Amino acid sequence: MRPWEKITGLKALMEFDNWPLLLLARTFDRQTGLLTYRKGRLEILVDHHGGDESGTRICLVSDMYRKHLNGMAANGRVRVLDLGANGGGFPLMLLLDGYDVAQVVCVEMNPPTALRLQVNLNTNLNGCAVGINAAVCGPNNGKEILLQRSRGSTSLSMDTNRASTTEPHVSVPSVTIGDLCDRYFPDVSIDICKIDIEGAEYDALEDAPDAVLSKMKNLIIEFHDPARTPSLLNRLRKAGFTEITPDTDTRTGENTEVRSFSRVP
């Protein structure tokens, strides 16, 4: 680990109420990956061996997604769809920021990470949240995805982590955004949809019917392929979305960036 990464990790630990215990564990017992972070009334399970510190924890302590909320008309009780949820950091961040969360549907592709997601949702969201282990994709990507076994990572994708039937693997069902809307939001709109699905956002959104996109009031999307982004931006504009990305640095990696959009009915 590089020195600046250690400093960043230390600063993140200090954001939590039980930071002394977390610091002791990370200093003297690094063989243990599973730790419970506590902030306010929240208790959050984080697996350092599964990369949750770069997903769940960073959602809670950074402005990566938080800075996009100010430009959104998302007041009162909000309904949330979180695609690529990791351990549930995004809806937990909304709770910490005072949002009145009425309904949350979280989808996470990696099975062990999805189990930690379930724990965090059940512990902190009082029965208004659903955690789903599935791969979000376009309508033509099949009914199940075979993935290499992994404890977790924020960079797992359907492309780079596919497995064959001849190697150790897990089978994960696929789901479209339309499927999720039909099942969980049949008669209501979605106030905030956050999407971080490692490149699958293009097929998932470009192939989504207008009737599905019209359910979304606000989108926060991490884009992973600069060559495909202009086409998706055009699709969103045609569906009635206006970009509201704050005038700050939105890059999260060499080829990745987070941008936000709002739709006026």
N, C-alpha and C positions, 0 to 999 in steps of 0.2 A: 504493500500500500504506500502511495506517495505521500510526502509530508502534508501537502495541502488537503488531501483526502482525509487524513487523520484529524486535521483542524476542523474541517467541515463536519465530520462525524461527531466530534466533541461538541461543537456548537449546537448540533441537532439534539444531542442528548440533554443539553442544558435547558431545552425548551420544555421538558417534561417535569411534572411535579416530583416524581421519584427518581430524579437524575442521579443522586448519590449511589443508590443501589444499582442502577443501570451502568454507571461508570465503573463500579467495583466488578460487576459481572463481565463487562467488556475488557477490563484490564487483567483480571486474574482467572477468568474461566471462559476463554474464547472457544473451547470445545463445545460449549452449550450454545445452540443457535436460537432456541425459543426463549423469548423474554416478553414480559408484560409491561408495556408502557402505560403510564397513567397521566392524564391531563384533564383537570376539572373532574367531571363525573364520569369521564370515559376511561375504560380499560381496554387496551388494544394489544392483541397478540401479534408479535413481529418475529419473523424467522430470519436471522442474519445468515443462515446457511442457505436460505431460499431467496435471497435478494430483496426481502421486504423493506429493508432500510432505504432502498432506491425507489420504492414504489409507495407503499403505505405510509412510511414515515415522512418521506419528502413531501407528500401531499399535505400533511398536517403542519409542517414547519416552514414551507417555502411559499412563494407567491406564484409558482408555476401555473396553477389554475386559478388561485384566489384573485389575482389581478384582473382576470377576465370577467369577474362577476359584477363589477361596478357598473358596467355599461348595459347590463341586462335588466329588462323589466320582469323581475322574478321576486315579487313581493308576496307577503302573506304565506299561505301554506303551499309548499312546492312539491311537485311530483318529479322524480328524477330517474333517468335511465343511464346507467353507467356501464359502458362497454369496454372491457379490458380493465376490470376493477381492482386487480391485485388483491390486497387484503381489506379493501373497503375504505381506503384513505379519503376518497373524494366525498362521499356522504358524511363521513365523520368530521371532515373539515367544515362542511356546511353546518353541522350541529354546533361545532365550536364557535362558528361565526354568527350564531344566533338565528339561523334559518329554522322556520317551523316546517319540518319535513313530514309531509303527509303520506308519501309512498316512495319507496326506492326499489328498483329492480337492478341488480348487479350481475354481470356476466363475466366469468373468468375462465379461461381455457385450460389452464394447468390444474389437474386434479388436486394435488396437495395444497396449492395456493388457494383453491376454491374452498377447501375445508377450513383453512384459516379465515377466509372471508366469511364463511357461515358463522364461525365463532364470534367474530367481531360484530357482525350484524345482529345476531341473537342477543349478544351481551348489551349492546348500546342503543338499539333502535326500537325497542319496545313492540316488536311484532309488526311493524309497518314495512319491513324490508324482506326481500326475497333474494337469495343468492343462487346462481345457476352455474353449473359446470358445463360449458359449451363453447364452441368456436363460432364466432360471428363471421358470416361470409355472405357472398352473393347467392342468388337462388340456384345457381347451376354448379355448385361445388360439392354436391353429394350429401349423403345423410350422416356420415361419420368421418372423422379424421383420425388417422393413426399417428401418434406422436411418440417421440423418444421419451423415455422415462426421465423425469427431472424433479428435484425437490422444489424448484421454482427459479424464476428469473424475470426481470422486467423486459427482456428482449426476446422472449420466446415468440416464435411466429409459425404460422401454418406452413410457410415455405421452407425456412431453414431448419425447422425441428420436426419435419415429417419423418415417419419411420416406415419401414417395409414390414410385411407380415413375417419375415424371416429373422427379425431382430427383436430384442425386448421392446415392448411398446405398450401404450395405453390407448384405448379407443374412446374418443370424445365425440359426442353428437354435435352436428352443426345446426345453426339456427340463423335465420335472417332477421333483420330489423322489423320486417313486416310480421313475422311470426310472433315476435315479442310484443308488438303493439296489439295484435289481435288477441293475444292471450291475457295480457296484463293491463292494457290501456284501451279497452274496446270502445269506451264511451267518454273518455277524458283526454285532454291534451297533456303533453309532457313539457314541463316548464324548463328543464335543463337536461340536455343529453350530452354527456361527456364520452368521447370516443378516443381510445388509445389502444389500437389492436394491431400494431406492428406491420402496417402495410395493407392489411385487409380492408381498411377504410374505403379504398377506392371502389372495389367491387361491391361492397356492402351498401354504399351510398349511391353510386352511379346507377345501380340496378333497382334501387328502392322506388316504388311507385310514388307519384305525386301525392296520392291520398295518404301515404305513410309519412312523407316529409312534412305534409301540412299539419300533422299532429305535433310537430316540434316547434316550440317557441324560441328556444335558444340552443345553440350548438357550441361546444368546445371540442376542437379536434386537434390531435397531434398528427401531422402529416409526415410521411416517411420516405417519399419518393418524389423529389423535385420535378422529375420528368412527367409525372402523372398528375401533379397538383393542379396545373392550369385547367385541365379538363374537368376535374371535380369542382373547382371554383365556379366554372361556367354552369355546371349542373345545379349548384346551389343557388346561383343568381336566378336561373330560370325558375327555380322552385320558390322564389320570393324572399330569399335570405339576403341580408345586407351585412357586410363585414363590420364588426365593431372591435376588432383587435386593438388593444391599447397601443399607444405610440411608444412602446418600449421594446427591449430585446426579447424576441419570442423564440429564439433558437434554443433547442435543448440538446443538440448534437451537431455533428458535421453536416448531416443531411436532414435533420428533423427540426420541426418547429410547431409551436402551438398557436392556433388562431381561433377566433371566436366569431359567431354570427348570430344575428337576431332576425326573426321573421315577423313582419307586420301582416296581420290577417287581412 
